[in-house]
Amino acid sequence: MHRPRVAVNCAASIDGKLSSAARKGIMLSSPEDAVRVMRLRGSCDAIAVGVNTVIADDPRLTVRGTGGKKRPLRVVFDSAGRIPPHSRVLDGTAETVVFTCKGSGLSLDSAKVITCGQGRVDLRRALAHLYRMGVRSLLVEGGGELIFSFLSLDLVDSLTVYTSPIVIGGRASPTIADGPGFRRSSSFRQFRLVNLRRLGEGFVATYVPMRRERSRTPDK
């Protein structure tokens, strides 16, 4: 099955948190990393987040201040149809697709709603649909539940993390990979570091999955 190349990019604290336990947006990227993220967005065909990120951070998912593609497709994964109708991702400044599940009852005038799965969005089917729409590169920016879902299905082709020089702490604070987690060490996902550099007071590291070298790479 053809699918886009999936790149996960996120910013986290030293202890791997995406935000505080209150799940409100925290600026973790440095100004230098913010420029990097805009360039990365501009190089991709589509940018994706989960609905929890939309509710907590209300992102626009647009490209600002740099060259490259100015209007990548915006993608939201929303199994239960919870996206607020006045979210900035629905502001019409770029095309938006919302993947939801059968029975969610989601209907939006400002976005294309695609039913893909029952109970939980079928990510493989959603990626295949995006590929048919012409998407060859998908940037996944969070949150932790969505990132874990992509990891658990071996759908991540690269993982980039900007580590901010702060500690957030808290058992309830979301992490890079939330969800049920991998229960056995044999199921842990292993990555290989391919790039590491300092940006501002933090650093950015890029990894590729070890198993990717033994499996079929996605079509480009």
C-alpha positions in Angstrom: 0.0 0.0 0.0 1.4 3.4 -1.0 1.7 6.0 1.7 3.5 9.3 2.2 6.9 9.5 4.0 6.1 10.4 7.6 8.4 12.7 9.6 7.6 13.3 13.3 8.9 16.6 14.7 8.3 17.9 18.2 9.8 20.0 21.0 10.1 18.6 24.5 11.7 19.4 27.8 14.8 17.7 29.2 12.5 15.1 30.8 10.6 14.5 27.6 7.4 16.4 28.3 5.4 18.2 25.7 3.6 20.5 28.1 2.6 20.7 31.8 -0.1 18.5 33.4 -2.6 21.3 32.6 -2.0 20.5 28.9 -1.7 24.1 27.9 0.7 25.1 25.2 4.2 26.0 26.4 6.8 27.6 24.1 9.6 25.0 24.1 11.3 25.8 20.8 14.0 28.5 20.8 13.8 31.3 18.2 16.3 29.4 16.1 14.3 26.2 16.3 11.1 28.0 15.3 12.8 29.1 12.0 13.9 25.4 11.5 10.3 24.2 12.0 8.9 26.8 9.5 11.4 25.6 6.9 10.5 22.0 7.6 6.8 22.7 7.3 7.4 24.5 4.0 9.2 21.5 2.6 6.3 19.1 3.3 3.1 18.4 1.4 1.0 18.2 4.6 1.1 18.9 8.3 -0.8 16.7 10.8 -1.8 16.9 14.5 -4.3 15.1 16.7 -7.5 16.7 17.9 -6.1 17.0 21.5 -3.4 19.3 20.1 -6.0 21.4 18.4 -8.0 21.7 21.5 -5.0 22.5 23.8 -2.9 24.7 21.5 -5.2 25.9 18.7 -2.4 25.9 16.1 -2.7 27.3 12.6 -0.4 24.7 11.0 0.8 27.2 8.4 4.2 28.3 7.1 5.3 31.8 8.1 8.4 33.9 7.6 10.3 31.6 5.2 10.2 30.4 1.7 9.0 27.0 0.5 5.5 25.8 0.1 3.3 28.4 1.8 0.1 26.3 2.1 0.7 22.6 2.9 -2.4 20.6 3.5 -3.5 20.7 7.1 -4.6 17.3 8.5 -6.3 16.6 11.8 -7.0 13.2 13.2 -10.2 13.3 15.2 -11.8 10.0 15.9 -14.8 11.3 18.0 -15.5 14.5 16.1 -14.4 16.8 18.9 -12.7 19.6 16.9 -14.0 23.0 18.0 -15.7 24.7 15.0 -13.8 27.9 15.5 -10.3 26.4 15.6 -7.7 28.3 13.7 -6.9 25.2 11.7 -10.4 25.7 10.1 -9.8 29.4 9.3 -9.7 28.8 5.5 -6.2 30.1 5.0 -5.1 26.7 3.8 -7.0 23.5 2.8 -7.8 21.3 5.8 -8.7 17.6 6.0 -10.2 16.0 9.1 -10.1 12.3 9.5 -12.8 10.9 11.7 -14.7 7.7 12.4 -18.0 6.3 11.5 -20.7 7.5 13.8 -18.9 10.6 15.0 -21.4 12.9 13.2 -18.7 15.4 12.4 -19.7 17.9 9.7 -17.7 21.0 8.8 -18.1 23.7 6.2 -14.5 24.8 6.3 -12.8 21.4 6.0 -13.1 18.1 4.1 -14.2 15.5 6.5 -13.2 11.9 5.7 -14.6 8.9 7.5 -11.8 6.4 8.0 -12.3 3.6 10.5 -14.7 2.7 13.3 -14.0 3.7 16.9 -10.5 5.0 16.0 -9.1 6.5 12.8 -7.3 3.8 10.8 -4.0 5.5 10.2 -2.9 3.2 7.4 -6.1 3.9 5.5 -5.8 7.6 6.1 -2.2 7.7 4.8 -3.3 5.7 1.7 -6.0 8.3 1.2 -3.5 11.2 1.5 -1.2 9.5 -1.0 -4.1 9.3 -3.5 -4.6 13.1 -2.9 -1.0 13.7 -3.9 0.6 13.9 -0.5 4.1 12.4 -0.6 5.5 13.9 2.6 3.6 14.2 5.9 4.9 16.1 8.9 3.4 14.9 12.2 3.7 17.5 15.0 1.8 15.9 17.9 0.5 15.2 20.3 1.9 12.3 22.2 -1.1 10.1 21.6 -0.9 10.5 17.9 2.9 10.1 17.8 2.6 6.9 19.7 0.0 5.6 17.4 2.2 6.2 14.4 5.2 4.5 16.2 3.2 1.5 17.2 2.2 0.9 13.6 5.8 1.4 12.3 4.7 4.3 10.2 7.4 6.8 11.3 10.3 7.3 8.8 12.2 9.9 10.8 11.8 11.4 14.3 13.2 14.8 15.2 13.1 16.2 18.7 14.2 19.7 19.8 15.2 19.4 23.5 14.5 22.6 25.5 16.7 23.3 28.5 13.9 23.1 31.0 12.4 20.4 33.3 8.6 20.3 33.5 8.0 17.2 35.6 4.7 15.6 36.6 3.2 12.2 36.2 0.3 13.6 34.3 2.3 15.8 31.9 2.1 14.5 28.3 5.2 13.0 26.8 6.6 12.6 23.3 4.9 9.1 23.0 1.8 8.8 25.2 -0.8 6.1 24.9 -0.6 2.6 26.4 3.1 2.3 25.7 5.1 -0.8 24.7 4.8 -3.4 27.5 7.7 -5.7 26.5 11.3 -4.7 25.7 11.0 -6.8 22.5 8.3 -4.3 21.3 10.3 -1.2 22.0 11.0 0.9 18.9 14.7 1.3 18.3 16.2 4.3 16.4 19.5 5.4 15.1 20.8 8.9 15.6 21.6 10.5 12.2 22.0 14.2 13.1 22.7 16.2 16.3 23.2 19.9 16.6 22.9 22.8 19.0 20.2 25.4 18.5 20.1 28.3 20.9 20.3 26.9 24.4 18.8 23.5 23.3 19.7 20.9 20.8 17.9 19.1 17.9 18.4 15.4 17.3 17.1 13.4 14.3 16.7 9.7 14.3 15.6 7.0 11.8 14.1 3.7 12.8 16.5 0.8 12.8 13.9 -1.6 11.3 13.3 0.8 8.3 16.6 -0.5 6.8 15.1 -4.0 6.7 11.6 -3.0 5.3 10.1 -1.4 2.3 10.6 2.3 2.2 7.6 4.5 1.3 7.2 5.7 -2.2 8.4 9.2 -2.9 
